[in-house]
């Protein structure tokens, strides 16, 4: 059984599968498209919300250093993703990489994890987008009925129609084609980045150097949390994070890290890239670098405009401009946040459909979902199915407590990809690698350790929910995936041909 659970799919076979007409996706993306996708999915609620939260609660003005630390950790993982995505340019991201290096069961595990991560991520972002739109409508004097918001104040049947509508509209765009999706993303990202630059440039004129003192506030211990609410590292080792001081910067880094989540989604579009060997590393690393620079600049400006102890936790950028007597900017920033979340939602949905499509093409999920649209050359069946399911989730549920599952799912994928790079270097040194992760195995090992440290800072209850989802995934694999595996059936056919008695064909 162990040989079947850890059977690997050759990279060459994965690439050949992408050339089958009924499963072939249209190659239309450039390095610029990929970079825009990356910036579009990374810049979201993190830059508009987390900046104030961690500055006020963890690091003070040194939050800018926390963004640097988090960016470095992400860069370690990004280097591993870049090697895999350029070497195995196949839809599925970490799932496909794991199939080529670790085996079928680990690949299923990470694929099942990514399905959860992207589904919940899309729903949560759609709900956040709905909140910003309702806020803008309220400011304009248009108030939506509580029954159509699905949130506090609703009586009886409540449904967040805006969140559901966003997911359905984006589903249609993704079905119509990647090039259309890329064009829509480029327009929206241009608006979003413009708003961020307005914050940086306009805010720089209102910076007061006295707000930076002290740059690293004096450390103090954090009050112990409840059992399941406490970070896992605290339950395991009795260690509790501290606020402020040098350790406060690292604690803040574990929080703002989640503002970087999304660059890994770029890897799911490898199969639809014109020149993945050249463009995937550029898209992944380029988008991460751009977002890191913007994050650090925003953190420096906002903590200079307003003392960290007075920053808003919910809307620090907008409220900072209100505090200095420029409320007009607050409306612009809210608009930028709403626009920004649109692209985050779409690209997360894109990532999930590509992982689902890849797993279906391998037979681990029903192959009905592996057919592409004859005209648009997109995986329309899983896109429509998942879009409908996520629209319902976003409409009925806030998913606030489940949002952290998105984070642990992403971190888990980072660990698997880093390990996979080391293993594939040893098992397939002959593969052509247009991009090579430097200092292997040292850098991937450092990436694994840094990622695990961030995972241990997540609440114990998040680990429990994640474990439950993984157990469900194992049941699905052993009841369906293992017996329907395309790779498994190919191997059985090969073995049958080898063992066939001589002269059997003549009979």
TISETOR-75589 format. One record per residue (C-alpha): x, y, z negated; residue number from 1; chain; residue in one letter. Coordinates in Angstrom, 2 decimals. Layout:
<rs>
R       x       y       z num chaine residu
R       X       Y       Z NUM      A      a
...
</rs>
This chain:
<rs>
R       x       y       z num chaine residu
R    0.00    0.00    0.00   1      A      x
R    2.83    2.41   -0.84   2      A      x
R    4.11    2.16    2.73   3      A      x
R    0.74    3.28    4.10   4      A      x
R    0.23    6.05    1.57   5      A      x
R    3.59    7.63    2.37   6      A      x
R    3.75    6.97    6.11   7      A      x
R    5.02   10.07    7.89   8      A      x
R    3.89   11.48   11.20   9      A      x
R    6.76   12.22   13.56  10      A      x
R    7.17   15.85   14.51  11      A      x
R    7.23   14.86   18.18  12      A      x
R    3.86   13.10   17.81  13      A      x
R    2.33   16.11   16.06  14      A      x
R    3.41   18.31   18.96  15      A      x
R    2.11   15.81   21.56  16      A      x
R   -1.30   15.81   19.85  17      A      x
R   -1.59   19.54   20.45  18      A      x
R   -1.33   18.96   24.22  19      A      x
R   -4.45   16.78   24.46  20      A      x
R   -7.02   18.83   26.44  21      A      x
R   -9.93   18.23   24.05  22      A      x
R   -7.78   19.21   21.03  23      A      x
R   -5.60   21.96   22.56  24      A      x
R   -5.84   25.46   21.11  25      A      x
R   -5.20   28.49   23.31  26      A      x
R   -1.75   30.06   22.89  27      A      x
R   -2.27   33.82   22.84  28      A      x
R   -0.45   35.29   19.83  29      A      x
R    2.79   37.27   19.83  30      A      x
R    5.20   38.19   17.02  31      A      x
R    3.37   41.52   16.66  32      A      x
R    0.02   39.72   16.33  33      A      x
R    1.45   37.45   13.63  34      A      x
R    2.96   40.37   11.73  35      A      x
R   -0.34   42.21   11.86  36      A      x
R   -2.14   39.09   10.63  37      A      x
R    0.31   38.87    7.74  38      A      x
R   -0.04   42.51    6.75  39      A      x
R   -3.80   42.23    7.18  40      A      x
R   -4.19   39.35    4.74  41      A      x
R   -1.58   40.42    2.18  42      A      x
R   -2.71   44.00    1.64  43      A      x
R   -6.02   43.71   -0.17  44      A      x
R   -7.28   44.11   -3.70  45      A      x
R   -3.74   43.66   -5.04  46      A      x
R   -2.43   47.03   -3.98  47      A      x
R   -5.69   48.79   -4.85  48      A      x
R   -6.28   47.16   -8.26  49      A      x
R   -3.34   45.22   -9.74  50      A      x
R   -0.99   48.20   -9.72  51      A      x
R   -2.88   49.92  -12.52  52      A      x
R   -3.60   46.76  -14.49  53      A      x
R   -0.01   45.56  -14.84  54      A      x
R    1.39   49.07  -15.33  55      A      x
R   -0.98   49.69  -18.22  56      A      x
R   -0.86   46.25  -19.81  57      A      x
R    2.57   44.78  -19.00  58      A      x
R    5.34   46.87  -17.50  59      A      x
R    4.64   50.61  -17.55  60      A      x
R    6.36   52.55  -14.71  61      A      x
R    8.63   49.51  -14.24  62      A      x
R    5.75   47.86  -12.40  63      A      x
R    7.65   48.80   -9.25  64      A      x
R   10.42   46.41  -10.37  65      A      x
R    7.77   43.73  -10.97  66      A      x
R    6.73   44.04   -7.33  67      A      x
R   10.37   43.61   -6.31  68      A      x
R   10.70   40.44   -8.43  69      A      x
R    7.47   39.02   -7.03  70      A      x
R    8.57   39.90   -3.51  71      A      x
R   11.85   38.03   -3.98  72      A      x
R   10.00   34.91   -5.20  73      A      x
R    7.71   35.10   -2.17  74      A      x
R   10.70   35.60    0.12  75      A      x
R   12.21   32.32   -1.12  76      A      x
R    9.02   30.50   -0.14  77      A      x
R    8.73   32.48    3.10  78      A      x
R   12.16   31.30    4.26  79      A      x
R   11.02   27.69    3.82  80      A      x
R    7.76   28.37    5.64  81      A      x
R    9.64   30.04    8.49  82      A      x
R   11.81   26.95    9.10  83      A      x
R    8.86   24.58    9.09  84      A      x
R    6.57   26.78   11.21  85      A      x
R    9.22   27.20   13.91  86      A      x
R   10.21   23.52   13.85  87      A      x
R    6.69   22.06   13.66  88      A      x
R    4.53   24.61   15.53  89      A      x
R    1.26   22.83   14.80  90      A      x
R   -1.95   24.07   13.15  91      A      x
R   -2.29   23.15    9.49  92      A      x
R    0.59   24.96    7.80  93      A      x
R    1.72   23.17    4.62  94      A      x
R   -0.52   20.19    5.42  95      A      x
R    1.23   19.50    8.72  96      A      x
R    4.66   20.14    7.22  97      A      x
R    3.97   17.65    4.43  98      A      x
R    2.77   14.99    6.87  99      A      x
R    6.10   15.21    8.69 100      A      x
R    8.27   15.10    5.56 101      A      x
R    6.49   13.66    2.50 102      A      x
R    3.87   11.29    3.92 103      A      x
R    0.13   10.93    4.42 104      A      x
R   -1.11   11.01    0.81 105      A      x
R    0.93   14.11   -0.12 106      A      x
R   -0.24   15.70    3.14 107      A      x
R   -3.86   14.94    2.30 108      A      x
R   -3.34   16.33   -1.19 109      A      x
R   -1.98   19.64    0.05 110      A      x
R   -4.59   19.84    2.81 111      A      x
R   -7.39   19.28    0.30 112      A      x
R   -5.79   21.93   -1.89 113      A      x
R   -5.63   24.45    0.97 114      A      x
R   -9.29   23.86    1.88 115      A      x
R  -10.24   24.86   -1.66 116      A      x
R   -7.79   27.77   -1.76 117      A      x
R   -8.95   29.38    1.47 118      A      x
R  -12.66   28.71    0.88 119      A      x
R  -12.73   30.29   -2.56 120      A      x
R  -10.38   33.04   -1.44 121      A      x
R  -12.67   33.97    1.44 122      A      x
R  -15.77   33.97   -0.78 123      A      x
R  -14.13   36.00   -3.54 124      A      x
R  -12.81   38.59   -1.09 125      A      x
R  -16.22   38.83    0.59 126      A      x
R  -17.81   39.56   -2.79 127      A      x
R  -15.16   42.22   -3.47 128      A      x
R  -15.81   43.79   -0.08 129      A      x
R  -19.53   43.86   -0.84 130      A      x
R  -18.84   45.71   -4.08 131      A      x
R  -16.83   48.43   -2.33 132      A      x
R  -19.51   48.86    0.35 133      A      x
R  -22.26   49.16   -2.26 134      A      x
R  -20.15   51.74   -4.09 135      A      x
R  -19.77   53.80   -0.91 136      A      x
R  -23.50   53.51   -0.23 137      A      x
R  -24.28   54.62   -3.79 138      A      x
R  -22.04   57.67   -3.35 139      A      x
R  -23.99   58.50   -0.22 140      A      x
R  -27.28   58.20   -2.10 141      A      x
R  -28.34   54.87   -0.58 142      A      x
R  -29.00   52.25   -3.22 143      A      x
R  -29.46   48.60   -2.34 144      A      x
R  -32.10   46.57   -4.23 145      A      x
R  -30.59   44.44   -7.01 146      A      x
R  -32.17   41.34   -5.46 147      A      x
R  -30.02   41.83   -2.35 148      A      x
R  -26.80   42.37   -4.27 149      A      x
R  -26.83   39.10   -6.19 150      A      x
R  -25.15   40.77   -9.16 151      A      x
R  -26.04   42.30  -12.49 152      A      x
R  -29.52   43.74  -12.59 153      A      x
R  -31.02   41.23  -10.20 154      A      x
R  -34.18   39.52  -11.39 155      A      x
R  -35.35   36.17  -10.09 156      A      x
R  -33.92   35.40   -6.63 157      A      x
R  -30.69   37.27   -6.07 158      A      x
R  -28.52   37.03   -2.97 159      A      x
R  -25.51   39.15   -2.01 160      A      x
R  -26.58   39.77    1.55 161      A      x
R  -23.58   41.98    2.38 162      A      x
R  -21.01   39.33    1.36 163      A      x
R  -22.83   36.60    3.29 164      A      x
R  -23.27   38.82    6.35 165      A      x
R  -19.56   39.67    6.45 166      A      x
R  -18.57   35.99    6.46 167      A      x
R  -21.07   35.17    9.22 168      A      x
R  -19.93   38.06   11.43 169      A      x
R  -16.28   37.08   11.01 170      A      x
R  -17.20   33.47   11.81 171      A      x
R  -18.62   34.59   15.16 172      A      x
R  -15.47   36.62   15.91 173      A      x
R  -13.24   33.61   15.16 174      A      x
R  -15.35   31.35   17.39 175      A      x
R  -15.06   33.80   20.30 176      A      x
R  -11.28   33.56   20.33 177      A      x
R   -7.98   34.29   18.66 178      A      x
R   -7.17   37.22   20.96 179      A      x
R  -10.37   38.99   19.99 180      A      x
R   -9.60   38.23   16.34 181      A      x
R   -6.12   39.66   16.80 182      A      x
R   -7.46   42.86   18.40 183      A      x
R  -10.04   43.37   15.65 184      A      x
R   -7.35   42.75   13.02 185      A      x
R   -4.97   45.25   14.63 186      A      x
R   -7.57   48.03   14.50 187      A      x
R   -8.56   47.30   10.91 188      A      x
R   -4.96   46.92    9.71 189      A      x
R   -4.06   50.24   11.34 190      A      x
R   -6.81   51.93    9.31 191      A      x
R   -5.77   50.16    6.12 192      A      x
R   -2.07   50.97    6.43 193      A      x
R   -2.93   54.58    7.26 194      A      x
R   -4.88   54.86    4.00 195      A      x
R   -1.98   53.35    2.06 196      A      x
R    0.44   55.82    3.67 197      A      x
R   -1.92   58.68    2.76 198      A      x
R   -1.74   57.54   -0.87 199      A      x
R    2.06   57.44   -0.75 200      A      x
R    2.62   60.72    1.11 201      A      x
R   -0.13   62.79   -0.50 202      A      x
R    0.52   61.38   -3.95 203      A      x
R    4.22   62.18   -3.73 204      A      x
R    3.36   65.89   -3.94 205      A      x
R    1.70   65.35   -7.33 206      A      x
R    4.38   63.23   -8.98 207      A      x
R    5.41   64.44  -12.45 208      A      x
R    8.78   63.04  -13.49 209      A      x
R    7.78   63.11  -17.17 210      A      x
R    5.29   60.30  -16.45 211      A      x
R    8.23   57.96  -15.81 212      A      x
R    9.42   58.28  -19.43 213      A      x
R    9.98   55.70  -20.74 214      A      x
R   10.49   53.80  -17.49 215      A      x
R   10.60   50.48  -19.37 216      A      x
R    8.43   50.87  -22.50 217      A      x
R    9.40   49.13  -25.75 218      A      x
R    8.37   45.48  -25.85 219      A      x
R    5.71   44.08  -28.17 220      A      x
R    4.16   40.63  -28.54 221      A      x
R    0.87   39.66  -26.90 222      A      x
R   -2.02   38.58  -29.09 223      A      x
R   -2.53   34.81  -28.86 224      A      x
R   -5.32   33.75  -26.48 225      A      x
R   -7.89   30.99  -26.97 226      A      x
R   -6.84   27.41  -26.30 227      A      x
R   -7.90   27.03  -22.66 228      A      x
R   -7.52   30.73  -21.90 229      A      x
R   -3.87   30.71  -22.97 230      A      x
R   -1.12   30.24  -20.37 231      A      x
R   -0.10   26.60  -20.02 232      A      x
R    3.48   27.46  -20.95 233      A      x
R    2.25   28.77  -24.30 234      A      x
R    0.42   25.52  -25.08 235      A      x
R    3.35   23.37  -23.96 236      A      x
R    6.28   25.21  -25.51 237      A      x
R    4.73   27.71  -27.90 238      A      x
R    6.13   30.56  -25.80 239      A      x
R    3.91   33.60  -25.33 240      A      x
R    4.61   36.41  -22.87 241      A      x
R    5.36   39.89  -24.16 242      A      x
R    4.13   43.24  -22.94 243      A      x
R    6.66   45.84  -21.81 244      A      x
R   10.41   45.47  -22.11 245      A      x
R   12.39   43.33  -19.67 246      A      x
R   10.17   40.28  -20.27 247      A      x
R    7.16   42.48  -19.61 248      A      x
R    8.49   43.06  -16.09 249      A      x
R    8.63   39.31  -15.46 250      A      x
R    5.18   38.83  -16.97 251      A      x
R    3.91   41.57  -14.66 252      A      x
R    5.63   39.84  -11.73 253      A      x
R    3.60   36.68  -12.40 254      A      x
R    0.46   38.81  -12.09 255      A      x
R    1.33   40.99   -9.10 256      A      x
R    2.67   37.92   -7.28 257      A      x
R   -0.92   37.24   -6.33 258      A      x
R   -1.01   40.53   -4.46 259      A      x
R    1.42   38.90   -1.99 260      A      x
R   -0.65   35.78   -1.39 261      A      x
R   -1.49   35.43    2.28 262      A      x
R    1.76   35.39    4.24 263      A      x
R    1.54   31.58    4.26 264      A      x
R   -1.70   31.86    6.25 265      A      x
R    0.38   33.11    9.18 266      A      x
R    1.86   29.61    9.47 267      A      x
R   -1.59   28.14   10.19 268      A      x
R   -1.60   29.99   13.54 269      A      x
R    1.65   28.40   14.78 270      A      x
R   -0.15   26.28   17.38 271      A      x
R   -1.78   29.38   18.91 272      A      x
R    1.48   31.32   19.21 273      A      x
R    3.11   31.81   22.61 274      A      x
R    6.67   31.32   21.36 275      A      x
R    6.42   29.90   17.81 276      A      x
R   10.12   29.04   17.53 277      A      x
R   11.01   32.72   17.84 278      A      x
R    7.88   34.53   16.66 279      A      x
R    6.77   32.57   13.56 280      A      x
R    9.82   33.54   11.44 281      A      x
R    9.45   37.16   12.59 282      A      x
R    5.77   37.24   11.72 283      A      x
R    6.12   35.62    8.30 284      A      x
R    9.20   37.49    7.10 285      A      x
R    8.29   40.77    8.80 286      A      x
R    4.84   41.02    7.22 287      A      x
R    6.21   40.15    3.78 288      A      x
R    8.94   42.82    4.02 289      A      x
R    6.50   45.54    5.15 290      A      x
R    4.05   44.77    2.35 291      A      x
R    6.78   44.68   -0.30 292      A      x
R    8.01   48.15    0.72 293      A      x
R    4.45   49.53    0.65 294      A      x
R    3.70   47.93   -2.73 295      A      x
R    6.82   49.35   -4.37 296      A      x
R    6.18   52.81   -2.90 297      A      x
R    2.57   52.85   -4.12 298      A      x
R    3.63   51.72   -7.61 299      A      x
R    6.25   54.48   -7.85 300      A      x
R    3.86   57.20   -6.69 301      A      x
R    0.85   56.19   -8.81 302      A      x
R    2.82   55.84  -12.04 303      A      x
R    4.36   59.24  -11.28 304      A      x
R    0.99   60.89  -10.70 305      A      x
R   -0.55   59.68  -13.96 306      A      x
R    0.97   58.30  -17.16 307      A      x
R    0.80   54.51  -17.17 308      A      x
R   -1.20   54.48  -20.42 309      A      x
R   -3.97   56.49  -18.73 310      A      x
R   -4.18   54.54  -15.45 311      A      x
R   -7.49   52.97  -14.50 312      A      x
R   -7.57   49.18  -14.44 313      A      x
R  -10.42   48.93  -11.92 314      A      x
R   -9.44   51.60   -9.36 315      A      x
R   -6.03   53.09  -10.26 316      A      x
R   -5.30   54.69   -6.90 317      A      x
R   -8.65   56.42   -6.51 318      A      x
R   -8.89   57.46  -10.17 319      A      x
R   -5.35   58.86  -10.15 320      A      x
R   -6.40   61.37   -7.49 321      A      x
R   -9.58   62.15   -9.45 322      A      x
R   -7.45   62.86  -12.53 323      A      x
R   -5.45   65.52  -10.68 324      A      x
R   -8.56   67.19   -9.26 325      A      x
R   -8.70   65.66   -5.76 326      A      x
R  -11.76   63.37   -5.74 327      A      x
R  -11.98   63.49   -1.93 328      A      x
R   -9.05   61.10   -1.74 329      A      x
R  -10.94   58.62   -3.90 330      A      x
R  -13.57   58.18   -1.18 331      A      x
R  -10.86   57.68    1.45 332      A      x
R   -9.14   55.05   -0.71 333      A      x
R  -12.41   53.21   -1.37 334      A      x
R  -13.05   53.17    2.36 335      A      x
R   -9.55   51.84    2.98 336      A      x
R  -10.04   49.10    0.37 337      A      x
R  -13.31   48.02    1.99 338      A      x
R  -11.73   47.96    5.44 339      A      x
R   -8.69   46.12    4.11 340      A      x
R  -10.74   43.36    2.55 341      A      x
R  -12.39   42.72    5.92 342      A      x
R   -9.14   41.48    7.44 343      A      x
R   -8.21   39.53    4.31 344      A      x
R  -11.52   37.69    4.52 345      A      x
R  -11.18   36.92    8.22 346      A      x
R   -7.63   35.63    8.08 347      A      x
R   -8.32   33.43    5.06 348      A      x
R  -11.28   31.96    6.96 349      A      x
R   -9.03   31.46    9.98 350      A      x
R   -6.46   29.64    7.86 351      A      x
R   -9.02   27.28    6.38 352      A      x
R  -10.54   26.32    9.72 353      A      x
R   -7.10   25.53   11.15 354      A      x
R   -6.21   23.26    8.22 355      A      x
R   -9.60   21.52    8.47 356      A      x
R   -9.12   21.16   12.25 357      A      x
R   -5.66   19.62   11.84 358      A      x
R   -6.87   17.12    9.23 359      A      x
R   -9.78   16.19   11.49 360      A      x
R   -7.50   15.68   14.48 361      A      x
R   -5.45   13.27   12.36 362      A      x
R   -8.58   11.32   11.43 363      A      x
R   -8.43   12.13    7.71 364      A      x
R  -11.67   14.07    8.15 365      A      x
R  -14.37   13.25   10.77 366      A      x
R  -12.94   13.69   14.27 367      A      x
R  -16.17   15.39   15.31 368      A      x
R  -14.60   18.59   14.01 369      A      x
R  -11.42   18.26   16.11 370      A      x
R  -13.00   19.21   19.44 371      A      x
R  -12.27   22.72   20.68 372      A      x
R  -14.76   24.94   22.48 373      A      x
R  -14.49   24.34   26.27 374      A      x
R  -14.48   28.06   27.04 375      A      x
R  -12.97   29.84   24.05 376      A      x
R  -10.49   27.08   23.11 377      A      x
R  -11.15   27.55   19.40 378      A      x
R  -12.13   24.94   16.76 379      A      x
R  -15.75   26.15   16.80 380      A      x
R  -17.31   23.23   14.89 381      A      x
R  -15.30   23.52   11.65 382      A      x
R  -15.42   27.32   11.95 383      A      x
R  -19.23   27.34   12.08 384      A      x
R  -19.58   24.74    9.31 385      A      x
R  -17.14   26.39    6.92 386      A      x
R  -18.41   29.86    7.74 387      A      x
R  -21.94   28.85    6.80 388      A      x
R  -20.87   27.14    3.56 389      A      x
R  -18.69   30.07    2.47 390      A      x
R  -21.43   32.57    3.32 391      A      x
R  -23.74   30.72    0.93 392      A      x
R  -21.04   30.62   -1.77 393      A      x
R  -20.35   34.31   -1.37 394      A      x
R  -24.06   35.13   -1.44 395      A      x
R  -25.00   33.26   -4.57 396      A      x
R  -21.88   33.17   -6.72 397      A      x
R  -19.40   35.75   -7.99 398      A      x
R  -16.75   33.02   -8.44 399      A      x
R  -14.85   35.29  -10.82 400      A      x
R  -13.60   32.43  -13.01 401      A      x
R  -12.79   30.22  -10.03 402      A      x
R  -10.71   32.92   -8.33 403      A      x
R   -7.58   31.76  -10.16 404      A      x
R   -7.86   28.42   -8.34 405      A      x
R   -6.84   30.35   -5.23 406      A      x
R   -3.61   31.31   -6.96 407      A      x
R   -2.65   27.88   -8.26 408      A      x
R   -3.49   26.36   -4.89 409      A      x
R   -1.14   28.71   -3.09 410      A      x
R    1.66   28.17   -5.60 411      A      x
R    1.26   24.40   -5.30 412      A      x
R    1.63   24.71   -1.51 413      A      x
R    4.83   26.75   -2.00 414      A      x
R    6.34   23.94   -4.09 415      A      x
R    5.45   21.25   -1.54 416      A      x
R    6.86   23.21    1.40 417      A      x
R   10.15   23.92   -0.37 418      A      x
R   10.57   20.23   -1.24 419      A      x
R    9.62   19.26    2.30 420      A      x
R   12.38   21.39    3.81 421      A      x
R   15.02   19.52    1.81 422      A      x
R   13.60   16.09    2.65 423      A      x
R   13.18   16.76    6.38 424      A      x
R   16.76   18.06    6.57 425      A      x
R   17.91   14.65    5.29 426      A      x
R   15.49   12.41    7.19 427      A      x
R   15.52   14.29   10.53 428      A      x
R   18.81   16.17   10.85 429      A      x
R   18.51   15.76   14.64 430      A      x
R   15.51   18.09   14.95 431      A      x
R   16.06   21.37   16.74 432      A      x
R   15.54   24.19   14.27 433      A      x
R   15.38   27.63   15.84 434      A      x
R   15.27   29.07   12.31 435      A      x
R   17.09   27.45    9.40 436      A      x
R   16.47   28.21    5.74 437      A      x
R   19.86   29.30    4.34 438      A      x
R   21.67   27.54    1.50 439      A      x
R   19.71   24.28    1.53 440      A      x
R   19.11   22.62   -0.92 441      A      x
R   20.02   25.44   -3.36 442      A      x
R   17.51   28.03   -2.11 443      A      x
R   14.50   25.64   -1.92 444      A      x
R   15.28   24.38   -5.43 445      A      x
R   15.36   27.94   -6.74 446      A      x
R   12.07   28.55   -4.93 447      A      x
R   10.48   25.52   -6.62 448      A      x
R   11.67   26.58  -10.08 449      A      x
R   10.49   30.19   -9.63 450      A      x
R    7.10   29.02   -8.36 451      A      x
R    6.63   26.53  -11.20 452      A      x
R    7.41   29.28  -13.70 453      A      x
R    4.60   31.39  -12.24 454      A      x
R    2.25   28.40  -12.27 455      A      x
R    2.95   27.79  -15.96 456      A      x
R    1.81   31.34  -16.67 457      A      x
R   -1.68   30.50  -15.40 458      A      x
R   -4.39   29.62  -17.96 459      A      x
R   -4.75   25.98  -18.98 460      A      x
R   -8.37   25.97  -17.82 461      A      x
R   -7.20   26.79  -14.29 462      A      x
R   -4.98   23.71  -14.35 463      A      x
R   -7.93   21.63  -15.58 464      A      x
R  -10.21   22.78  -12.75 465      A      x
R   -7.42   22.21  -10.24 466      A      x
R   -6.91   18.65  -11.53 467      A      x
R  -10.63   17.91  -11.18 468      A      x
R  -10.62   19.10   -7.57 469      A      x
R   -7.59   16.92   -6.83 470      A      x
R   -9.28   13.85   -8.33 471      A      x
R  -12.28   14.43   -6.07 472      A      x
R   -9.88   14.67   -3.15 473      A      x
R   -8.29   11.32   -3.98 474      A      x
R  -11.73    9.67   -3.94 475      A      x
R  -12.48   11.17   -0.51 476      A      x
R   -9.12   10.00    0.85 477      A      x
R   -9.40    6.41   -0.36 478      A      x
R  -13.07    6.10    0.63 479      A      x
R  -12.69    7.67    4.10 480      A      x
R   -9.38    9.23    5.09 481      A      x
R   -7.09    6.26    4.57 482      A      x
R   -9.19    3.87    6.67 483      A      x
R   -9.82    6.41    9.46 484      A      x
R   -6.26    7.74    9.68 485      A      x
R   -5.24    8.12   13.32 486      A      x
R   -1.61    7.44   12.41 487      A      x
R   -2.61    4.30   10.52 488      A      x
R   -4.60    2.94   13.44 489      A      x
R   -1.74    3.63   15.85 490      A      x
R    0.63    1.71   13.60 491      A      x
R   -1.82   -1.19   13.29 492      A      x
R   -2.11   -1.33   17.10 493      A      x
R    1.67   -1.34   17.45 494      A      x
R    2.07   -4.13   14.89 495      A      x
R   -0.69   -6.16   16.57 496      A      x
R    1.04   -5.92   19.93 497      A      x
R    4.37   -7.01   18.44 498      A      x
R    2.82  -10.01   16.65 499      A      x
R    0.66  -11.13   19.60 500      A      x
R    1.59  -14.79   20.55 501      A      x
R    3.36  -15.27   23.92 502      A      x
R    1.02  -16.08   26.80 503      A      x
R   -2.05  -14.71   25.03 504      A      x
R   -2.77  -12.25   27.84 505      A      x
R   -2.76  -15.06   30.38 506      A      x
R   -5.47  -16.85   28.47 507      A      x
</rs>
